[in-house]
Amino acid sequence: MAGSTSHAAVITLATNQPASATITVDCPSGCEGLVGDPIASLSTTEAWGYRFGRASEAALASNFSTLTGLTVPASAVTKTNGGGENFSFNVGEGWFFVKYGRWTSFLLSYAEQSVTFLKTGRGPAGLSNYGSIAPVPLPAAGWLLIAGLGGLFMVRRRRSA
């Protein structure tokens, strides 16, 4: 997925339902939001709210993998309870998510920074969970695949000998 070279400081979260609330994530050092379904891309202006049930680490990893095509095991998701309507928290460089009401948005941070979840007006509930997502790097995944296939080859070779 390719993003633009200009990164937004404020991303509007879209819940795909009428509401009088405006929900934003303020990223002083820049971030982009995931938009689109079934395959998502990056946006400098918004992040879609995806509604897929419980926000367990396994569900977050599975849905993020489906949207991005990146390999993400449940163990790569770090989830923390949220802090209501206006709440700041630290993120590292990389992927993070925010869950508010029934919706979850995924964002890509371009630096280690303190981001602020802001809700104004009436609408979906405040921030209930947030956290980071660490996709398995492709080279590491490739070496794991090769090692696994090599191991299967050795087991098969021993059985035939």
Beta strands, then each sheet from edge to edge (+ up, - down):
strand 1: 8-14
strand 2: 22-35
strand 3: 41-43
strand 4: 46-48
strand 5: 77-84
strand 6: 87-91
strand 7: 94-100
strand 8: 103-109
strand 9: 113-120
strand 10: 127-133
sheet 1: 3+ 2- 1+ 4+
sheet 2: 3+ 2- 8+ 7- 10+ 5-
sheet 3: 3+ 2- 9+ 6-
end
